[in-house]
Amino acid sequence: MKKVVLVLNAGSSSIKFSLYELRKGEAVTEAMSFGEINGIGGIPRFTFSQQADENPQHQTLSARLDWRELLSIILKWVESHITGHELIAAGHRVVHGGADFTRPVIINDKILQQFNALIPLAPSHQPQNLAAIEVVQSFAPDLPQVACFDTAFHHGQSDLATTFALPKELRDDGIRRYGFHGLSYDYITTALPEYLDPVTTNGKIVIAHLGHGASMCAIKDRKSVATSMGFTALDGLPMGRRCGALDPGVLLYLMREKDMDHHALSELLYQQSGLLGLSGLSDDMRELLETSAPEAKFAIAYFTYWVSRGLGSLAASVGGIDALVFTGGIGENAAMVRRSVCEQAGWLGIEIDEAANDQSKTDIGGRGSHVKVLVIPTNENLVIARHTANVLAQTDTMIVN
């Protein structure tokens, strides 16, 4: 009987899932089945493909369903589509691993309690991640589950990059820059040798993970040196609904002059800001690109300005730039955003090929560009599957026939 791993990637507005077959002595490469529920918070839509080469099927779901009910729909679908296979584990994306979790781990009750303690650091993501773990546990209590952390990729950064200029007692409490989207950066750095020569692959590279959540990371020797997100996933670039970098004095002002408590501030910063707050129209870059409203144009210009500004800062952190990689939903699909960012970064020697960019080809660098410019689709689920297989093998939890 073939052995498979289920991957669940529960985000702030969607739940992605994949099934991967494990074969002894072979690397995990491609999902055998996959799907997602998106539009959570509005009208959820269930999209799924039973086989990798099958056209996706779609199903509209009730807006009244909560996260756990949506997760149950996925698990029931998986249960009915793995005939002839043995489900041996589930792997999960967990956004925040804090200071203690620097590599994937098998989940137990004690570890789950530690994850719950980190909810205040990622309130838009951590509860959904944990809900996925708990729902799987209720469906299959004996199934091993592995947590893979978005923060882990950045744990090798220097103290200079991770420390806040705060008193020691606060720093000792774990208040520091952690960084996020590590599973995406992990995938891209692993894939780089397919697209770059060996010297550039291990050179100075900035990866722009641009999506509803957005961040950037400078890497050297395929290791994280600096990243735009910090203590929480609020910092850095403006996002779909999150504000990005903000003068902390603004928060003091809102507390003092507008009488806003932490609940009101959390709602403002996580749900009402970013592209939605700037445009007053939408948190979806696709919708903003399709309208001529001046508010939409300003939101797009603001986003690209801060991406290009972040690019300069991250290039400085590694002393230059050999390659720029766009990934994530916006990075992979929004040619206009890539064009604007690269035009503003022309001082770094970046040029793009307009035709290649419009077609979202892999190599969009212009003939005269001193920097390689690539578009590489990310695959967080594959990274989670590989980490899960490695953890299981190391702990002798299962033997793949």
C-alpha positions, 0 to 999 in steps of 0.5 A, a space after each residue: 500500500 502506498 504511503 502518503 503525507 497530508 500537508 495543511 497550510 492554513 493562512 489568514 484567508 485560505 486553507 491549502 492542502 496537498 497529498 504527497 506520496 513517500 517512496 523509500 530512497 526518493 525525494 518528495 517532488 510533486 503532489 499527487 492531489 491538491 486543493 484549497 478553500 479560499 475566500 474565507 471571511 466572504 463566500 468560501 470556494 473549495 477548489 480541488 484536483 484529485 490528480 496533479 494533471 487533472 483540471 481543478 473542480 470548484 464548489 461554492 461553500 456556505 459563508 456560515 461555515 467556521 474554520 473548523 467546519 471548513 477544515 473538516 470538509 477538506 479532511 472528509 475529501 481527503 478521506 474519500 480520495 486516498 483509497 489504496 493509500 495509507 495516510 501516515 502523517 500530516 505536516 502543517 505550516 505554523 507561522 510563529 515558532 518563537 525563540 525555541 522552535 528552529 526546526 520542524 518537530 513532531 507535535 505533542 500536547 506540551 508543544 501544542 501548549 507552547 504554540 498557543 502561547 505564541 498566538 499574540 505574536 501572530 493573531 491572524 495566522 497562529 489560531 488557524 494553524 492550531 485549528 488545523 492541528 486540532 481538527 486532524 487530531 480529532 479525525 485521527 488521534 494517532 496520526 503523527 503531525 509535524 509542525 514546520 515554522 515560518 520563522 525557522 529559516 531566519 534563526 541564523 541571522 546575526 544579533 545586529 539584524 534581530 535585536 531591538 534597541 530595548 532594555 535587556 529585560 525585554 530582549 530576554 523575554 523574547 522581544 526580537 525580530 523573527 521574520 516570516 515566510 520562511 517556508 517560501 524562502 526555504 523553497 526558493 533557495 533550494 530551487 535557485 540552482 535550477 535557474 542560476 550558475 553556482 556563483 550567483 546561486 550562493 551570492 547576494 540575492 533578494 527574494 520578494 515574497 509578494 502576496 496578500 501577506 508580503 515580505 522580502 529577504 536578503 540571502 547570502 550563501 542561501 542563508 537568511 541575512 536580513 528580512 523585512 518582517 520583525 517581531 510579528 507579521 505586521 512589520 515591513 511592507 504594506 500588505 492586503 490588510 496589514 499596515 507594514 512599518 509604522 512609527 510606534 508613536 502613531 500607536 501611542 497617539 491613537 491610544 491617547 487621543 483616540 482612546 483605542 485599546 489593544 483590541 481596536 488597535 489589533 483590528 485596525 492594524 491587521 484588518 483595516 489597513 494595507 491596500 484596503 485602508 489605502 484604497 478604500 476599495 479592496 485588499 486584492 491587488 488583482 482588483 486594484 489593477 483592474 480599476 482606474 480609480 485614483 485611490 487604487 492607483 495610489 495604493 499600487 504606487 505606495 506598495 511598489 514604492 515600499 517594495 523598491 525602498 525595501 529592496 535598497 535596504 536589503 541589498 545594503 545588508 549584504 553589500 550589493 545584489 546579484 539576483 532579484 527573485 519575485 515570488 508569491 501571488 503578486 510577485 508571480 502574476 502582477 507584471 505591472 508591479 514587477 515593472 514598477 519595482 524594477 524601474 525604481 531600482 534601476 540605480 542598482 543596475 536592474 533592467 527588465 525585458 518588457 516582453 518577458 515580464 508581460 508574459 511572466 517568464 522565469 527570466 525577466 532580466 533585460 539584456 543590459 541588466 547587471 542583476 539577474 531578475 527571476 520569477 519563481 513560483 513558490 511551493 511552501 507545501 512541498 517544503 512542508 512535505 519534505 520536512 515532514 518526511 525527514 522528521 518521520 525518518 529521523 524519529 523512526 516513526 514510520 518506514 517507507 516501503 
